[in-house]
């Protein structure tokens, strides 16, 4: 049986250990611990200062890059699209600055903007699918969409493509009556708006994407698929198509949703080019070069995002 002396020894041992701990903590261990914490705090402050300096240098470098690109871009793109007529298609929510810069870049490259089509959300709304397909089926004969050439879901894109695009540049021509009627039908169906009143058929397209958000992940995926189908239809309707979308504002290494969706579609990337940094002068210059490459029969996925294949087209293809 454990007697009283055992308990007494145990209690004395506990208090002795506490006393030793207090003495050590107030003496040599206190000094070592304090020195360690001081050294770590000093190192953290140095790391913070170094990171801040790196960030400042990076921001300065980016600013210098953009200033340089803005200065040389007009020379780089000048004449790359002379005599070409380009259609601009704008998805809902597209960055207005990117749209404005795109139009300016096309003009600087010598191209004429034949039309600007602004899509409504109804273009990819799953709830309007039956309406879209029925309407496009009624309009398809006006622009001579070949029978069986398009699936029901892709028929609206085929109608739009054949209405605004031509296989050659006819800078002084106007739309055929059937094309005008088809566009009026799409506009009356609240699928799009288009300007100017006198549209010139274009031979290529720049499609500017915006954020895509459905009520569910499946809804979002369906909407993105609809835009990718449209991009493919626009590409096949003329000399080519380039899709641009502003990069993720929180991470330039992440391309915009539509650009990412096109790059994930193996069939789309066979014909459609993408640029993921159209919000900066360098990206705008790349846009003009990518479109010129399309006219030469090439295709590429360009920009600074992780899924881009190159920053810009090879010089030989410009």
C-alpha positions in Angstrom: 0.0 0.0 0.0 1.2 3.5 -0.9 1.9 5.3 2.4 2.0 8.9 3.4 5.7 9.2 2.9 5.3 8.4 -0.8 2.7 11.2 -1.2 5.0 13.6 0.7 8.0 12.8 -1.6 5.8 13.2 -4.7 4.5 16.6 -3.6 8.1 17.8 -2.7 9.3 16.6 -6.1 6.6 18.6 -7.9 7.4 21.8 -6.0 11.1 21.3 -6.5 10.5 21.0 -10.3 8.5 24.1 -10.3 11.1 26.0 -8.4 13.9 24.8 -10.8 11.8 25.9 -13.7 11.2 29.3 -12.3 14.9 29.8 -11.5 15.9 28.7 -15.0 13.2 30.7 -16.7 14.2 33.8 -14.9 17.9 33.2 -15.6 19.8 31.6 -18.5 16.7 30.2 -20.3 15.1 33.6 -20.2 18.0 35.1 -21.9 18.2 32.4 -24.6 14.5 32.6 -25.3 14.5 36.4 -25.5 17.5 36.4 -27.9 15.8 33.8 -30.1 12.6 35.8 -30.3 14.5 39.0 -31.0 16.4 37.4 -33.8 13.3 35.9 -35.4 11.5 39.3 -35.2 14.4 41.0 -36.8 14.5 38.5 -39.6 10.8 38.8 -40.2 11.2 42.6 -40.5 14.0 42.2 -42.9 12.0 39.7 -45.0 9.1 42.2 -45.1 11.4 45.0 -46.2 12.9 42.8 -48.9 9.4 41.7 -50.2 8.2 45.3 -50.3 11.3 46.2 -52.3 10.7 43.3 -54.7 7.1 44.4 -55.1 8.0 48.0 -55.8 10.6 46.9 -58.3 8.1 44.5 -60.0 5.5 47.3 -60.2 8.0 49.7 -61.6 9.1 47.1 -64.2 5.5 46.4 -65.2 4.8 50.1 -65.5 7.9 50.5 -67.7 6.9 47.6 -69.9 3.5 49.0 -70.4 4.9 52.5 -71.2 7.3 51.0 -73.7 4.6 48.8 -75.3 2.2 51.7 -75.6 4.9 53.8 -77.3 5.9 51.1 -79.8 2.6 49.3 -80.4 1.4 51.7 -83.1 4.6 51.0 -85.1 4.4 47.2 -84.4 0.8 46.9 -85.6 0.8 49.5 -88.3 -0.2 48.0 -91.7 -0.6 44.5 -90.3 -4.3 44.5 -91.2 -4.4 47.0 -94.1 -7.5 46.5 -96.3 -9.1 44.1 -93.9 -12.6 44.4 -92.6 -13.1 43.0 -89.1 -16.3 42.4 -87.1 -16.3 42.9 -83.3 -18.6 40.7 -81.2 -19.0 41.7 -77.6 -20.3 39.3 -74.9 -22.4 40.5 -71.9 -20.3 42.1 -69.2 -17.2 42.5 -71.4 -14.7 45.1 -70.2 -15.6 48.4 -71.9 -12.0 49.5 -71.9 -10.9 46.4 -73.7 -13.6 46.8 -76.3 -12.5 50.5 -76.9 -8.9 49.5 -77.1 -9.6 46.7 -79.5 -11.4 49.0 -81.9 -8.5 51.5 -81.7 -6.0 48.7 -82.3 -7.8 47.5 -85.4 -7.9 51.0 -86.7 -4.1 51.5 -86.0 -3.4 48.3 -87.8 -5.2 49.6 -90.9 -8.4 47.6 -90.6 -12.0 48.8 -90.8 -14.5 47.7 -88.3 -17.5 46.4 -90.3 -19.9 45.9 -87.4 -20.1 45.7 -83.6 -22.4 43.0 -82.3 -23.4 43.2 -78.7 -24.9 39.9 -77.4 -27.5 39.8 -74.8 -27.6 37.2 -72.0 -30.4 35.5 -73.9 -27.8 34.2 -76.4 -26.6 31.5 -73.9 -29.4 31.4 -71.3 -30.4 27.7 -71.0 -34.0 28.8 -70.4 -34.1 30.4 -73.9 -32.5 27.5 -75.8 -35.7 26.3 -77.5 -36.6 29.8 -78.5 -33.1 30.4 -79.9 -33.1 27.2 -81.9 -36.6 27.8 -83.3 -35.8 31.4 -84.3 -32.4 30.4 -85.9 -34.1 27.6 -87.8 -36.6 30.2 -89.3 -33.8 32.6 -90.2 -31.2 30.1 -91.5 -32.7 30.1 -95.0 -32.2 33.8 -95.3 -28.4 33.4 -95.0 -28.3 30.1 -96.8 -27.0 28.0 -93.9 -26.4 24.5 -95.5 -29.0 22.0 -94.4 -27.5 19.7 -91.7 -24.4 21.8 -91.4 -25.2 22.9 -87.9 -26.6 21.2 -84.8 -29.6 23.0 -83.2 -27.5 24.5 -80.4 -25.0 25.9 -82.9 -27.5 27.2 -85.5 -27.8 30.7 -84.0 -24.0 31.1 -84.3 -24.1 29.9 -87.8 -26.8 32.4 -88.7 -24.9 35.3 -87.1 -21.6 34.2 -88.8 -23.1 34.0 -92.3 -24.9 37.4 -91.7 -21.9 39.5 -90.8 -19.0 37.7 -92.5 -17.9 37.2 -96.0 -15.1 35.1 -97.4 -13.5 38.2 -98.9 -13.1 41.9 -98.0 -15.6 44.1 -99.8 -15.0 47.4 -98.1 -17.7 49.3 -100.1 -20.4 46.6 -100.2 -23.4 46.3 -98.0 -25.1 43.4 -96.5 -27.3 41.2 -98.7 -31.0 41.6 -98.0 -31.3 38.2 -96.5 -28.4 39.0 -94.1 -30.1 42.2 -93.0 -33.4 40.4 -92.4 -31.6 37.7 -90.4 -29.9 40.3 -88.2 -33.2 42.0 -87.7 -34.8 38.7 -86.6 -32.0 38.1 -84.1 -32.4 41.7 -82.8 -36.2 41.4 -82.5 -35.7 38.1 -80.6 -33.6 40.1 -78.1 -30.5 38.1 -78.7 -28.3 40.9 -79.8 -27.9 44.5 -80.9 -25.7 45.6 -83.8 -24.2 48.8 -85.1 -23.8 50.8 -87.3 -27.0 50.9 -89.4 -24.9 50.3 -92.6 -23.0 47.2 -91.8 -20.0 46.2 -94.0 -19.5 42.4 -94.3 -16.2 41.5 -92.5 -13.7 38.8 -93.3 -12.7 38.1 -89.7 -13.8 38.5 -86.1 -12.5 39.6 -82.8 -14.7 38.3 -80.0 -14.5 40.1 -76.6 -15.6 37.9 -73.7 -16.9 38.9 -70.3 -17.5 37.1 -67.0 -19.8 34.1 -67.2 -21.9 33.1 -64.2 -24.8 30.8 -64.1 -27.1 29.8 -61.2 -25.2 26.5 -60.9 -21.8 25.2 -62.0 -23.6 23.3 -64.7 -25.4 26.4 -65.9 -22.1 28.3 -66.1 -20.5 25.5 -68.0 -23.5 25.4 -70.5 -23.2 29.2 -71.1 -19.5 28.9 -71.7 -20.0 26.1 -74.1 -22.5 28.3 -76.0 -19.9 31.0 -76.4 -17.3 28.5 -77.5 -19.7 27.2 -80.1 -20.2 30.8 -81.3 -16.5 31.4 -81.5 -16.1 28.3 -83.7 -18.9 29.4 -86.0 -17.4 32.8 -86.4 -14.0 31.3 -87.2 -15.4 29.0 -89.9 -17.5 31.8 -91.4 -14.5 33.9 -92.6 -10.8 34.1 -92.5 -10.5 33.5 -88.8 -11.4 34.6 -85.3 -9.5 35.8 -82.2 -11.1 35.6 -78.8 -9.9 38.0 -76.1 -11.0 38.3 -72.4 -9.5 40.4 -69.7 -7.3 38.4 -67.3 -8.3 37.6 -63.7 -7.9 40.8 -61.8 -6.4 39.0 -58.8 -3.9 36.9 -60.8 -2.7 37.7 -64.3 -1.6 34.1 -64.7 -5.2 33.1 -64.8 -6.9 33.8 -68.2 -10.5 35.0 -68.4 -13.2 32.4 -68.5 -14.0 32.4 -72.2 -10.3 32.3 -73.2 -9.8 29.4 -70.8 -12.8 27.6 -72.2 -11.7 28.0 -75.8 -8.2 26.7 -74.9 -9.7 23.6 -73.2 -11.7 22.8 -76.3 -9.5 20.8 -78.7 -11.7 21.5 -81.7 -11.8 25.2 -81.0 -8.1 25.6 -80.7 -7.6 24.1 -84.2 -9.0 27.3 -85.7 -9.6 30.0 -83.0 -6.8 32.1 -81.6 -6.9 33.6 -78.1 -5.2 36.5 -76.3 -5.4 36.6 -72.5 -3.9 40.1 -71.8 -5.9 42.5 -74.0 -6.1 45.0 -71.1 -2.5 46.1 -71.6 -0.7 47.6 -74.7 1.4 44.5 -75.2 -1.7 42.3 -75.4 -3.4 44.7 -77.8 -0.4 44.5 -80.1 -0.5 40.7 -79.8 -4.2 40.8 -80.8 -3.4 42.5 -84.1 -0.6 40.1 -84.8 -2.8 37.1 -83.9 -5.5 38.3 -86.4 -2.8 38.8 -89.1 -1.7 35.3 -88.4 -5.2 34.0 -88.9 -5.3 35.6 -92.3 -2.1 33.7 -93.1 -3.7 30.5 -92.1 -2.2 30.2 -88.6 -3.6 29.9 -85.1 -2.2 30.3 -81.6 -3.0 30.8 -77.9 -1.1 33.9 -76.7 -0.5 35.9 -73.6 0.9 35.6 -70.1 -1.5 33.2 -68.5 -0.4 29.7 -67.5 -2.3 28.0 -70.3 -0.9 30.3 -73.1 1.4 28.6 -75.6 3.4 31.8 -76.3 3.5 35.5 -75.5 2.9 36.5 -79.1 3.1 34.9 -82.6 6.5 34.1 -84.1 7.9 37.0 -86.1 7.8 35.0 -89.3 4.0 34.7 -89.1 3.4 38.4 -88.6 
